[in-house]
Amino acid sequence: MELLKWFKAELSKKNAKLYISFPGLQSSTVKKSMKSLNYIEKKLLENNFVLLGTPQKYSIPDSLIFNTVYHLSKKGVDYRTALLIEDLKKQGL
C-alpha cells in the first residue's frame, strides 16, 4: 500500500491521476477469494484511491477463461474491455 501511495503522489506531481481497476478473474475463483478481494478493495478505498468497478464486476464467467484463473479468451478480453470502458466513462474519461 505504501508503494501505491508513493506512486500516486509521484503522478500527482506531474498532474496525472491514478485509477485502479480489478483484474478480470475467473468467477469461480472470485467466489473463493471474496474475503481477500473485499479486504483489498476496503484498503484501497480507505487510502483514497479511485477504483474502477469492483471485484464482483470484473468476475469473468468461467467459459471466457483460457487456461488459468486470469488468462482470458478473446471473448473474455472483449468482455473485460467493455466493462473497463463503461467504468472509464463513469469517471468522465
N, C-alpha and C positions, 0 to 999 in steps of 0.2 A: 504494500500500500504506500509505503514511504517513497518508493521509486516512482510510482504513478503520480503521486502528489508533486514530486520534484519535476517530472516530465511536463505535467500540466502547467506548473509555474514557468518553466522554460518556454513553453509555447506561448503563454500569456505575454511574456516579454517581447515576443515577435508579433503580437496582435493576432495570434492564431488561437483556435479553440479546439478542445479535445472532446470528442464524442466517443462513447464506448458502447459497443454492441456485443451481444452474446453470440457465441459461435452456433452454427447450426449443428445440433446434436441429435442423434437417433432418439426418437421418442421413448422407446423402452429404457434407454439409458437415463434420460432425463427423469423419468418416474423414479428410478432407483437412486438418483442423485439429488433429489429436490432439497433435502436438508442442507447440503453443501452449497447448492446453487442459490438458495434463498439467503444463506449467510453471506455469500459473496455480494449478491445484489444489495443486501442491507448495508454492508460495509461501504460499498461504493456510494450509495445514497447518503450515508452519514458523513462522507467526506466530500460531498457536494459535486460529484461527477455527474455529467449529463449522460443518462442512459438512453439508448435507442432500443425500445422494446423491453421484453422480459425474457427470462429463461424459458418460460412456458411458450411464449410466442415463437421463439426460434427452435422449438421442438419439432424436428423434421420426421414425418412418417417413415417408419422402418422401410417401406417399399421404395423410398427415394434415397436410400443409403447404398453405397457401393460395396466396400469391404472392411470398413472399420466404423466405429461409432460416430466419427466426424468426417468421413470421406463421402461426400455427396455424389450421387449420379448426376448426369447432365440435367435431368428433370429436377433433381434436388437443388442444384445450383440455381436454376431458373426460379424455383420456388423461394429460396432464401433471398435471392436478389430482389424479387418483388416485395418481400417483407421489409428489406432494408430501404428500398426506395420509398415505401409507404412511411416508414419512420423518419427518414430524412425530410420528406415533405412536411410531416407534422412539426418539424423543427424550423420550417421555413427555408429549407435549403434546396 
